[in-house]
């Protein structure tokens, strides 16, 4: 795949100027595309009005049909969009994108039987290569959220810094077993052997109809490609400045996940943000209050998250105030 084309040459449609709140800070949003063998992947470059020798952060969304803004057909919270805008107001450009098969990048998606976890990894590597060709950027930071954390840490070897937000600390096969542990023992007894087989790289021909939606034959090759990656192994192999951020009120990923990642890479900075949930919002209520934030696009993201990322990206270590630091 040729990538000799400048990032500037890939700008599409219009460039939009946005006046940001009372400070009248202006940032620019420009649509760009990544050419792949199966179609175009669409993204948004958000930056200060003037780009000159500033860092750029590549933001990777989480699992499922989550788009570049952090939304999907079941929820709208604008978490990733808010993060991009906040970073740009602080002198950091960002590139966020719809993963292949999702939202505007839907036509770039492969059939379920042909899709592999490595496709997402390679797309991130291609975005990094594209950004490196733009001389306006002083460095590239990869920010991976949720499942995007694993994708990002694998692809970030050619980046300058890596940030994991709400990233799982265990491989996907263990995560699924953990989720199934709440099911009756009969379900576990027929599920776990399938998971073990996929972990060993072997598909399962006869899937119990009760488990078909989870282990249907067409999805098994993808699961095999996903199960082979262990976040602890991958983050331990990173030799660039790394920050691990986890909210204490996250009902999807636990504090222990962040601690597991930190133990695997003792050089990484581990930060716990009090009462931050999975989508970066501060919640002090019960589980229902937590879930309600997933469909509240007006609720701002945690200020401490922004401060931590800005300090880390701009290497202002003396300005950081950690809830917990390792």
Secondary structure, DSSP 8 states (H G I E B T S, - for coil): ----S-GGGGEEEEEEEEEETTTTEEEEEEEEEEEETTEEEEEEEEEESS-SSEEEEEEE--STT--TTS-BTTB---HHHHHHHHHHHTT-EEEEE--TTSGGGGGG---TTT--HHHHHHHHHHHHHHHHT-TTEEEEEEEEETHHHHHHHHHGGGSSEEEEES--SS-HHHHHHHHHTTS-HHHHHHHHHHHHHHHTT---SS--GGGHHHH-HHHHHHHHHHHT--HHHHHHT--SEEEEEEETT-SSS-HHHHHHHHHH-TTSEEEEETTB-TTS-B--S-HHHHHHGGG-TTS---HHHHHHHHHHHTT-GGG---SS--
